Structures are given as C-alpha cells and as structure tokens.
C-alpha cells in the first residue's frame, strides 16, 4: 500500500498586491505559490511557538537568577514545615 500523507485544505482571501508579492517571492525561489506559502507559514508558526516557550531575561535579571542559583537563601523553618507537609501529601504511607 502506498504511504499517503494526510492533507488538509486552507483557503485565504487576500488583497491582490499581497498575492502578487507572494507569487513573485515564490517565483524567485523556483517554487509554486502553494509550496512557498506552506513553507513560509510553517516557518512562522515554528518561530511563534519557539518564542512562546522561551524565557527572556535582561542582563540584570540573568545576574540575579545566577546569584540565586549559586547562593540560595537559607532554608527557613516555614519552608521545612512546608516540605514535610508536601511529603505527607505525596506519600501518606
């Protein structure tokens, strides 16, 4: 049996000047308009998803974060109590 990939259809209405722009860009790359649009949309989607999962910090925030990791504050009695309570909740036996 042939390995058939499932496909879905996408339709979009766009201004004529944008259509012309996309067509010109596709021609310059030697692609069909559909191939160009699909590849461009995929690239944009992957970038948007990657950006949404990144954490960006300023230099000052990076330094504060590194300092907190390298020199954490001492464990307080309240934190010890919370950790014991958490252990009891997760492992009641």
N, C-alpha and C positions, 0 to 999 in steps of 0.2 A: 504494500500500500504506500502511496506517496506521502511524504512528510509535508502536509499542508499547514501553513500558518494561518491562524485565525486573523481576520482583519475586521476593522470597523470603519464606518464611513464618517467623515467630518465635513460639514458644509459651512461655509462662512460667506457673508456678504461683506464686501469691502469696496472702498472708493476706487475708481478707475486708476487714479495716479498711484495708489499703493499696489494694485495689481500689476501695473506696468513696471514699477520698481522691483517687485519680486520676480517678475518674468525676466527682467534684464539681469538681475543677480544670478538667477538660475542659468541663464544662457552663458554668462561669463564663467560659470563653474562647469559647464557642459552637462548640466542636469536637467531633468524635467522640472516643471514648476511644482508638481506634487512632491517629487523627491526633495527638492530644495526646501519647501515649506515644512515637510515632515521632519527633516534633519534639523532645521533651524528651530522648530517648535520643541523638539526633543532636547536639544542643547539648552534652550532657555528654561525648560522645565527642570532639567537636571541641576542647573545653576540655582534656580529658585529653591529647590528642595535642599541643596547643599547649604545655601545661605541660611535657611531656616533652622538648620541643625548646628550651626557654628555659634560659638560664644566668642564675642569680640570684646577685648579689654583695652583700655588706654594703657600707656606705659605705667602711669601711677597705679592703676588697678592691678596690672601684672606684678608689680613690685610688692604691693600689699598682699596679693594672693600667694606669691612665693614665700614671703615672710611668714604668713600664717601657716603654710605647709612645713616650712623648715623650723619654725619656732612656735609650735602651737601653745595656746594658753594652758595653764594647769587645769587638771580635772577638778571640778568643784563638787562638793557634797551633793548638790542638787542633780548634777549630771550623773554621778554614781548611782543615786537613787533611781533616776530615770532609766539607766541602763539595766539595773536589776529588775525593774518593773517590766521592761521590754523582754528580758529573758524569760520571765514568768509567763508573759502573754504568748510568746512564741513556742515555749516548751513547758507546758503546765505539769509534766510528769515529774 
